[in-house]
Amino acid sequence: MRFFRSLPAPRVSLAIATLAFPFVGPTVQAADSSAAAYSLHDLLVAALNTNLELRAKRIDPILQDLQVDAAWGEFMPNAVIAGNYSSTERPKTSQELSSLGSIFGGEDDPILNDDLGRLQVGLTGKLPTGMTYEAMTGVDEARNDYNNFNSEFISNSTLAITQPLLRDFGFKANLAEVRLRRRAADASRFELRAVALRIMRDVTNAYHELVYAEENVRVKEEAVQVAEDLVHENNRRFEEGRMAPIDVTQAQSRVAEAKEELLVARNFLEQRQNQILELTRDSFDLDDTEIVVETDFILDDAPVIDREAALVDLFELNPSYLGSLELIEAEKIRVAYAKNQRWPRVDLRATFGYNGIGGTLTRSYRNYWERTQPSWSAGLVVNYPIWDKAGRSRVQQSEMRKEQAILELKRTEVVLLSAFDTALRDLNNAAARMELVQDSVRLADSALNAELKRLASGLTTSFNVAQAQRDVSTARSRALATRVDLNRAYTQLGFVLGTLPRDLKIEMIDE
């Protein structure tokens, strides 16, 4: 048994910026056996790096990673800068008239003038525990009738925090969005890998069909040559008077039939060449559509499959199954978050700060140290929904979505197990057919040789010989097609299990 040559596994990146193998090369003719040919590895590397569908799919994980960054952005601090200026003119109260009168020693203008300039800077933000904070410092420049419009600077520095104690408390509740985005990013990578596996399967199948098409063209060319040789031989015998004209006509009919089969085979070859180019190029040149592949990477016998080990691979490597697991984990996060949101809101609020006053900006800040204690406050705020219908509904919805995801996982298991059993049966069936079809080829060759000997002895007709030639050509084509079925079944098995990169010695790197 021979399956793939012993080659080092090429490392194929799934990152869109990496182009490990630019699939370009000279146009080569299918009939030219000396022309450079592409190996299966060449085609796989080209497809994984240039296939347009895959390149588009690579963008999804990048988008999901950006959404993870965006979710983390909620916990980044924000700088705050605020400034304003106000000028107020209003009637004075009786107390203000009395105080100003005592200050200035007489009756005062009943109108109060007050100008205020304010500048504040600080940071605000939120921590993964749910705590929100606001650290601010600022200064007011006050000019009014009290200070005879001489500037006074009033500075104030405070730290205010609010820490939820029930609803929105802790890392799980506050990092729920981050965790959901991470699950979505992981799921998108499994989806990308699933698409990559499908393209690898399609390229491998197209390669096998192209090898079949090339070899089938040679079979049909040989059939044409054999049929033409029979025409020449019958013409010679007819000229010698040892054969009837009908024998020549029957041989010529077989030539026409063999040439028709050759045309069909060549058309199929061109179709498979186009399929390969479609899968492995990011552009299509109508003037460059011929390609030759090496024929060494072909499975001739069915490998022995360890059923138990294959099932382990199925549930550990299949990206569709792993992606379904990620969706369930995401739904669990949503359920936990919805339940957290049903708790009463109990928030601890506290402030801590200093204030100062002075004739200059720096003096107002130095005045902090003249205080015997800071200003502070602490308290609890409780908010309890009397009838939390919305919260109950969200919990029920999230639990139902989780159940839905579990059912989808079970359905995925059923589909994968069915596909695994089908691929295994197809592989065994193709292996059994390989033995039978090889016998058919051997028997058809023997029958043709016998008919040729009988024709030389005048014991049969050219019609029977032509039929025997047709049977040989058909049997050889069937043998090639059965080998394709064997390789397709093995490729499909690797696709279902998720082991196709390992089987094909291709290492895909998520970057």
C-alpha positions as CSV (number, residue, x, y, z in Angstrom):
1,M,0.0,0.0,0.0
2,R,1.3,3.5,-0.9
3,F,-0.4,6.7,0.2
4,F,1.5,9.9,-0.3
5,R,5.2,10.2,-0.4
6,S,7.2,10.7,2.8
7,L,7.5,14.5,2.8
8,P,7.9,17.0,5.6
9,A,4.6,18.5,6.5
10,P,4.3,22.0,5.0
11,R,3.1,24.6,7.5
12,V,0.2,26.4,6.0
13,S,-1.0,29.6,7.7
14,L,-4.6,30.5,7.8
15,A,-3.7,34.1,8.3
16,I,-4.9,36.2,5.4
17,A,-1.7,38.2,5.2
18,T,0.4,35.0,4.6
19,L,0.8,33.6,1.1
20,A,3.0,30.6,1.5
21,F,2.6,29.3,-2.1
22,P,1.7,31.6,-4.9
23,F,0.1,29.2,-7.4
24,V,1.5,30.4,-10.7
25,G,3.3,28.5,-13.3
26,P,3.8,27.9,-16.9
27,T,1.0,26.5,-19.0
28,V,1.6,22.8,-19.6
29,Q,0.0,20.4,-22.0
30,A,-1.7,17.3,-20.6
31,A,-0.1,15.1,-23.2
32,D,3.4,16.3,-22.4
33,S,4.7,13.8,-19.9
34,S,8.0,15.8,-19.5
35,A,6.2,19.0,-18.4
36,A,6.4,20.1,-14.8
37,A,3.5,18.7,-12.8
38,Y,2.0,19.9,-9.5
39,S,1.8,17.6,-6.6
40,L,-1.2,17.3,-4.3
41,H,0.7,19.3,-1.6
42,D,1.3,22.1,-4.1
43,L,-2.4,22.2,-4.8
44,L,-3.4,22.1,-1.2
45,V,-1.0,24.9,-0.1
46,A,-2.2,27.0,-3.0
47,A,-5.9,26.5,-2.1
48,L,-5.4,27.2,1.6
49,N,-3.6,30.5,0.8
50,T,-5.3,31.8,-2.3
51,N,-8.9,30.3,-2.4
52,L,-11.2,33.4,-2.4
53,E,-13.9,31.7,-0.2
54,L,-11.3,30.9,2.4
55,R,-9.7,34.3,2.3
56,A,-13.1,35.9,2.9
57,K,-13.8,33.5,5.7
58,R,-10.5,34.4,7.4
59,I,-11.9,37.8,8.1
60,D,-14.5,36.5,10.6
61,P,-12.0,35.6,13.4
62,I,-10.4,39.0,12.9
63,L,-13.7,40.7,13.4
64,Q,-14.5,38.6,16.4
65,D,-11.1,39.4,18.0
66,L,-11.9,43.1,17.4
67,Q,-15.2,42.6,19.2
68,V,-13.3,41.0,22.1
69,D,-11.1,44.1,22.3
70,A,-14.2,46.3,22.2
71,A,-15.8,44.4,25.1
72,W,-12.6,44.9,27.1
73,G,-12.9,48.6,26.2
74,E,-15.7,49.0,28.8
75,F,-13.0,48.7,31.5
76,M,-10.6,51.2,30.1
77,P,-10.4,54.5,32.0
78,N,-11.7,57.7,30.5
79,A,-10.0,61.1,30.9
80,V,-12.4,63.9,31.8
81,I,-11.7,67.6,31.3
82,A,-14.4,70.1,32.0
83,G,-14.4,73.9,32.2
84,N,-17.0,76.6,32.4
85,Y,-17.5,80.2,33.3
86,S,-20.7,81.8,34.8
87,S,-21.7,85.3,35.7
88,T,-24.7,85.9,38.0
89,E,-26.5,89.0,39.0
90,R,-29.5,88.6,41.4
91,P,-31.2,90.4,44.3
92,K,-29.5,89.8,47.7
93,T,-31.3,88.0,50.5
94,S,-31.8,89.8,53.8
95,Q,-29.0,87.8,55.3
96,E,-26.7,88.7,52.5
97,L,-27.6,92.4,52.9
98,S,-27.0,92.3,56.6
99,S,-23.7,90.5,56.2
100,L,-22.4,92.7,53.5
101,G,-23.6,95.8,55.4
102,S,-21.6,94.7,58.4
103,I,-18.6,94.0,56.2
104,F,-18.6,97.3,54.4
105,G,-20.0,99.4,57.3
106,G,-23.2,100.6,55.8
107,E,-26.1,100.1,53.3
108,D,-25.1,98.1,50.3
109,D,-26.3,97.7,46.8
110,P,-29.2,95.3,46.9
111,I,-27.9,93.4,43.8
112,L,-25.4,90.6,44.2
113,N,-22.8,90.1,41.5
114,D,-21.0,86.7,41.4
115,D,-18.6,85.5,38.7
116,L,-17.3,81.9,38.8
117,G,-14.8,80.1,36.6
118,R,-14.4,76.3,37.0
119,L,-11.9,73.8,35.7
120,Q,-12.0,70.0,36.5
121,V,-9.9,67.1,35.4
122,G,-9.9,63.5,36.3
123,L,-10.5,59.8,35.5
124,T,-13.6,57.7,35.4
125,G,-14.0,54.1,34.7
126,K,-15.2,50.7,35.6
127,L,-13.4,47.6,37.0
128,P,-14.2,44.0,36.2
129,T,-15.6,43.6,39.7
130,G,-18.4,46.0,38.7
131,M,-17.1,48.9,40.7
132,T,-17.3,52.3,39.0
133,Y,-15.0,55.1,40.1
134,E,-14.6,58.8,39.5
135,A,-11.3,60.5,40.6
136,M,-11.6,64.2,40.0
137,T,-9.8,67.4,41.0
138,G,-10.7,70.9,40.2
139,V,-10.6,74.5,41.1
140,D,-13.1,77.3,41.1
141,E,-12.0,80.9,40.8
142,A,-14.7,83.0,42.5
143,R,-15.1,86.8,42.3
144,N,-18.1,88.4,43.9
145,D,-19.3,91.2,46.2
146,Y,-18.0,89.2,49.3
147,N,-14.4,89.3,48.2
148,N,-14.7,92.7,46.5
149,F,-14.1,91.0,43.2
150,N,-10.6,89.8,44.3
151,S,-10.1,86.2,43.1
152,E,-10.4,83.4,45.5
153,F,-9.4,79.9,44.5
154,I,-11.5,77.0,45.9
155,S,-10.0,73.6,45.1
156,N,-11.6,70.2,45.5
157,S,-10.3,66.6,45.0
158,T,-12.6,63.6,45.4
159,L,-12.7,59.9,44.8
160,A,-16.2,58.5,44.4
161,I,-16.9,54.8,44.0
162,T,-20.0,52.6,43.5
163,Q,-19.6,48.9,44.1
164,P,-22.6,46.6,43.3
165,L,-23.0,43.9,46.0
166,L,-25.6,41.6,44.3
167,R,-26.6,42.5,40.8
168,D,-23.6,43.1,38.5
169,F,-21.2,42.0,41.3
170,G,-18.0,40.1,40.5
171,F,-16.0,39.0,37.5
172,K,-18.5,36.6,36.0
173,A,-21.3,39.1,35.6
174,N,-19.1,42.0,34.4
175,L,-16.9,39.9,32.1
176,A,-19.9,38.1,30.5
177,E,-19.6,40.1,27.3
178,V,-15.9,39.5,27.1
179,R,-16.4,35.8,27.6
180,L,-19.2,35.7,25.1
181,R,-17.0,37.4,22.5
182,R,-14.2,35.0,23.1
183,R,-16.5,32.1,22.6
184,A,-17.7,33.6,19.4
185,A,-14.1,34.1,18.3
186,D,-13.3,30.5,19.0
187,A,-16.4,29.4,17.2
188,S,-15.5,31.5,14.2
189,R,-12.1,29.8,14.1
190,F,-13.7,26.4,14.1
191,E,-16.0,27.6,11.3
192,L,-12.9,28.7,9.4
193,R,-11.2,25.4,10.0
194,A,-14.4,23.6,8.8
195,V,-14.3,25.6,5.6
196,A,-10.6,24.9,5.2
197,L,-11.2,21.2,5.6
198,R,-14.0,21.3,3.1
199,I,-11.7,23.0,0.5
200,M,-9.0,20.5,1.3
201,R,-11.4,17.7,0.6
202,D,-12.6,19.3,-2.6
203,V,-9.1,19.9,-3.8
204,T,-8.1,16.3,-2.9
205,N,-11.1,14.9,-4.7
206,A,-10.5,17.1,-7.7
207,Y,-6.9,15.9,-7.8
208,H,-8.0,12.3,-7.7
209,E,-10.5,12.9,-10.5
210,L,-7.9,14.8,-12.5
211,V,-5.5,11.8,-12.2
212,Y,-8.4,9.6,-13.3
213,A,-9.1,11.9,-16.2
214,E,-5.5,11.9,-17.3
215,E,-5.2,8.1,-17.1
216,N,-8.6,7.6,-18.7
217,V,-7.6,9.7,-21.7
218,R,-4.6,7.4,-22.1
219,V,-6.9,4.4,-21.9
220,K,-9.2,5.8,-24.6
221,E,-6.2,6.7,-26.8
222,E,-5.0,3.2,-26.5
223,A,-8.5,2.0,-27.4
224,V,-8.5,4.2,-30.5
225,Q,-5.0,2.8,-31.5
226,V,-6.1,-0.8,-31.0
227,A,-9.3,-0.2,-33.0
228,E,-7.3,1.5,-35.8
229,D,-4.9,-1.4,-35.8
230,L,-7.8,-3.8,-36.2
231,V,-9.0,-1.7,-39.2
232,H,-5.6,-1.9,-40.8
233,E,-5.4,-5.7,-40.2
234,N,-8.9,-6.2,-41.6
235,N,-8.1,-4.2,-44.7
236,R,-5.0,-6.3,-45.3
237,R,-7.0,-9.5,-44.9
238,F,-9.8,-8.1,-47.1
239,E,-7.3,-7.3,-49.8
240,E,-6.0,-10.8,-49.5
241,G,-9.5,-12.2,-49.9
242,R,-9.6,-13.7,-46.5
243,M,-12.2,-11.3,-45.0
244,A,-15.6,-10.0,-45.9
245,P,-16.2,-6.2,-46.3
246,I,-18.6,-6.3,-43.4
247,D,-15.6,-7.0,-41.1
248,V,-13.9,-3.9,-42.2
249,T,-17.0,-1.8,-41.7
250,Q,-17.5,-3.2,-38.2
251,A,-13.9,-2.4,-37.3
252,Q,-14.3,1.1,-38.7
253,S,-17.5,1.5,-36.6
254,R,-15.5,0.6,-33.5
255,V,-12.9,3.3,-34.4
256,A,-15.6,5.9,-34.6
257,E,-17.0,4.8,-31.3
258,A,-13.5,4.8,-29.6
259,K,-12.8,8.3,-30.9
260,E,-16.1,9.5,-29.5
261,E,-15.2,8.0,-26.1
262,L,-11.8,9.8,-26.3
263,L,-13.5,13.1,-27.0
264,V,-15.7,12.6,-23.9
265,A,-12.7,11.7,-21.8
266,R,-10.8,14.8,-22.9
267,N,-13.7,17.0,-22.2
268,F,-14.0,15.5,-18.7
269,L,-10.2,16.1,-18.3
270,E,-10.7,19.8,-19.2
271,Q,-13.6,20.1,-16.7
272,R,-11.4,18.7,-13.9
273,Q,-8.6,21.0,-14.8
274,N,-10.9,24.0,-14.5
275,Q,-12.2,22.7,-11.2
276,I,-8.6,22.6,-9.9
277,L,-7.9,26.1,-11.1
278,E,-11.1,27.4,-9.5
279,L,-10.2,26.0,-6.2
280,T,-6.5,27.0,-6.2
281,R,-6.4,30.4,-7.8
282,D,-7.8,33.8,-7.0
283,S,-8.2,34.7,-10.7
284,F,-9.1,32.8,-13.8
285,D,-7.3,33.1,-17.1
286,L,-9.3,31.7,-20.1
287,D,-6.0,31.3,-22.0
288,D,-4.3,29.3,-19.3
289,T,-6.6,26.5,-18.3
290,E,-4.4,23.4,-18.6
291,I,-2.7,21.8,-15.7
292,V,-0.8,18.5,-15.1
293,V,-0.6,16.8,-11.8
294,E,1.7,14.2,-10.4
295,T,0.2,10.7,-10.0
296,D,2.1,9.5,-7.0
297,F,-0.3,10.6,-4.3
298,I,-2.9,7.9,-4.9
299,L,-4.3,5.3,-2.5
300,D,-4.3,1.8,-4.1
301,D,-5.5,-0.2,-1.2
302,A,-7.9,0.6,1.7
303,P,-6.0,1.3,5.0
304,V,-7.0,-0.4,8.2
305,I,-9.2,1.9,10.3
306,D,-9.3,1.6,14.1
307,R,-13.0,2.4,14.7
308,E,-12.6,3.3,18.4
309,A,-9.6,5.6,17.7
310,A,-11.5,7.2,14.8
311,L,-14.4,8.0,17.0
312,V,-12.1,9.7,19.5
313,D,-10.7,11.8,16.7
314,L,-14.3,12.6,15.5
315,F,-15.2,14.2,18.8
316,E,-11.8,15.8,19.5
317,L,-11.0,17.2,16.0
318,N,-14.1,17.7,14.0
319,P,-14.5,21.6,13.9
320,S,-18.3,21.5,13.5
321,Y,-18.7,19.5,16.7
322,L,-16.2,21.7,18.6
323,G,-18.0,24.8,17.3
324,S,-21.3,23.5,18.7
325,L,-19.6,23.0,22.1
326,E,-18.6,26.6,22.0
327,L,-22.1,27.7,21.3
328,I,-23.4,25.7,24.3
329,E,-20.8,27.4,26.6
330,A,-21.8,30.8,25.3
331,E,-25.5,30.0,26.2
332,K,-24.4,29.0,29.7
333,I,-22.8,32.4,30.1
334,R,-26.0,34.1,29.0
335,V,-28.0,32.0,31.5
336,A,-25.7,32.9,34.4
337,Y,-25.8,36.6,33.4
338,A,-29.6,36.6,33.1
339,K,-29.9,35.0,36.6
340,N,-27.5,37.6,38.0
341,Q,-29.7,40.4,36.7
342,R,-32.6,39.1,38.7
343,W,-30.9,39.9,42.0
344,P,-31.8,43.2,43.8
345,R,-29.5,46.0,43.1
346,V,-27.6,46.8,46.3
347,D,-24.8,49.4,45.7
348,L,-22.2,50.6,48.1
349,R,-21.5,54.2,47.5
350,A,-18.6,56.1,49.1
351,T,-16.7,59.3,48.6
352,F,-13.4,60.6,49.9
353,G,-11.8,63.9,49.3
354,Y,-10.2,67.2,50.4
355,N,-11.0,70.8,49.7
356,G,-9.1,74.0,50.2
357,I,-9.3,77.7,49.6
358,G,-6.7,80.4,49.0
359,G,-5.8,83.6,47.2
360,T,-3.8,81.7,44.6
361,L,-4.2,78.3,42.9
362,T,-1.3,76.7,44.7
363,R,-2.3,78.1,48.0
364,S,-5.8,76.5,47.7
365,Y,-4.2,73.1,47.2
366,R,-1.7,73.6,50.1
367,N,-4.7,74.4,52.3
368,Y,-5.5,70.6,52.2
369,W,-2.9,70.0,54.8
370,E,-4.6,72.4,57.2
371,R,-7.6,70.0,57.5
372,T,-7.8,67.7,60.4
373,Q,-9.7,65.0,58.4
374,P,-10.9,64.4,54.9
375,S,-14.5,64.8,53.8
376,W,-16.1,61.4,53.2
377,S,-19.4,59.7,52.9
378,A,-20.6,56.1,52.7
379,G,-24.0,54.5,52.2
380,L,-26.1,51.8,50.6
381,V,-28.6,52.2,47.8
382,V,-31.1,49.3,47.4
383,N,-33.3,48.9,44.3
384,Y,-35.6,46.0,44.3
385,P,-38.0,45.3,41.4
386,I,-41.5,44.6,42.8
387,W,-42.6,42.6,39.7
388,D,-39.5,41.5,37.7
389,K,-41.4,40.1,34.7
390,A,-38.7,41.2,32.3
391,G,-36.0,39.5,34.3
392,R,-37.9,36.2,34.5
393,S,-38.5,36.4,30.8
394,R,-34.8,36.9,30.0
395,V,-33.9,33.9,32.2
396,Q,-36.4,31.7,30.5
397,Q,-35.3,32.8,27.1
398,S,-31.6,32.1,27.9
399,E,-32.4,28.7,29.3
400,M,-34.5,27.8,26.2
401,R,-31.6,29.0,23.9
402,K,-29.2,26.8,25.9
403,E,-31.6,23.8,25.4
404,Q,-31.8,24.7,21.7
405,A,-28.0,24.7,21.5
406,I,-27.8,21.3,23.3
407,L,-30.3,19.8,20.8
408,E,-28.3,21.2,17.9
409,L,-25.2,19.5,19.4
410,K,-27.1,16.2,19.6
411,R,-28.2,16.7,16.0
412,T,-24.6,17.4,15.0
413,E,-23.5,14.2,16.8
414,V,-26.2,12.2,14.8
415,V,-25.1,13.7,11.5
416,L,-21.4,13.2,12.1
417,L,-21.9,9.6,13.3
418,S,-24.0,8.9,10.2
419,A,-21.4,10.5,8.0
420,F,-18.7,8.5,9.7
421,D,-20.5,5.2,9.2
422,T,-21.3,6.1,5.6
423,A,-17.7,7.0,4.8
424,L,-16.4,3.8,6.5
425,R,-18.9,1.7,4.5
426,D,-18.0,3.5,1.3
427,L,-14.3,2.8,1.9
428,N,-14.9,-0.9,2.6
429,N,-17.2,-1.1,-0.4
430,A,-14.7,0.5,-2.7
431,A,-11.9,-1.7,-1.4
432,A,-14.0,-4.8,-2.2
433,R,-14.9,-3.5,-5.7
434,M,-11.2,-2.8,-6.4
435,E,-10.5,-6.6,-6.3
436,L,-13.5,-7.4,-8.5
437,V,-12.8,-4.7,-11.1
438,Q,-9.2,-5.8,-11.4
439,D,-10.5,-9.3,-12.1
440,S,-12.8,-7.8,-14.7
441,V,-9.9,-6.1,-16.5
442,R,-7.8,-9.3,-16.5
443,L,-10.7,-11.3,-17.8
444,A,-11.6,-8.6,-20.5
445,D,-7.9,-8.7,-21.7
446,S,-8.0,-12.5,-21.9
447,A,-11.3,-12.4,-23.8
448,L,-9.9,-9.9,-26.3
449,N,-6.8,-11.9,-26.9
450,A,-9.0,-15.0,-27.4
451,E,-11.2,-13.2,-29.9
452,L,-8.2,-11.9,-31.8
453,K,-6.8,-15.4,-32.2
454,R,-10.2,-16.7,-33.3
455,L,-10.5,-13.8,-35.8
456,A,-7.1,-14.8,-37.2
457,S,-8.4,-18.3,-37.6
458,G,-11.7,-17.1,-39.2
459,L,-13.7,-18.5,-36.2
460,T,-15.3,-15.1,-35.2
461,T,-16.2,-11.7,-36.6
462,S,-14.9,-8.2,-36.3
463,F,-18.1,-7.3,-34.4
464,N,-17.2,-9.7,-31.6
465,V,-13.6,-8.4,-31.5
466,A,-14.9,-4.8,-31.4
467,Q,-17.2,-5.8,-28.6
468,A,-14.2,-7.3,-26.7
469,Q,-12.2,-4.1,-27.3
470,R,-15.1,-2.1,-25.9
471,D,-15.2,-4.3,-22.9
472,V,-11.5,-3.9,-22.2
473,S,-11.7,-0.1,-22.5
474,T,-14.8,0.0,-20.2
475,A,-13.2,-2.3,-17.7
476,R,-10.1,-0.2,-17.5
477,S,-12.1,3.0,-17.1
478,R,-14.2,1.3,-14.4
479,A,-11.0,0.3,-12.6
480,L,-9.8,3.9,-12.6
481,A,-13.2,5.1,-11.5
482,T,-13.3,2.6,-8.6
483,R,-9.9,3.8,-7.5
484,V,-11.2,7.3,-7.4
485,D,-14.1,6.1,-5.3
486,L,-11.7,4.5,-2.9
487,N,-9.7,7.7,-2.6
488,R,-12.8,9.8,-2.3
489,A,-14.1,7.6,0.5
490,Y,-10.9,7.8,2.4
491,T,-10.8,11.6,1.9
492,Q,-14.4,11.9,3.1
493,L,-13.6,9.9,6.2
494,G,-10.7,12.2,7.0
495,F,-13.0,15.2,6.4
496,V,-15.6,13.9,8.8
497,L,-13.1,13.0,11.5
498,G,-11.2,16.3,11.1
499,T,-8.0,14.4,10.5
500,L,-7.6,15.4,6.9
501,P,-4.7,17.8,7.5
502,R,-2.8,15.1,9.4
503,D,-3.6,12.5,6.7
504,L,-2.4,14.9,4.0
505,K,0.6,16.1,6.0
506,I,-0.6,19.7,6.0
507,E,-0.2,21.8,9.2
508,M,-2.7,24.6,9.4
509,I,-1.6,27.4,11.8
510,D,-4.2,29.8,13.2
511,E,-2.7,33.3,13.4
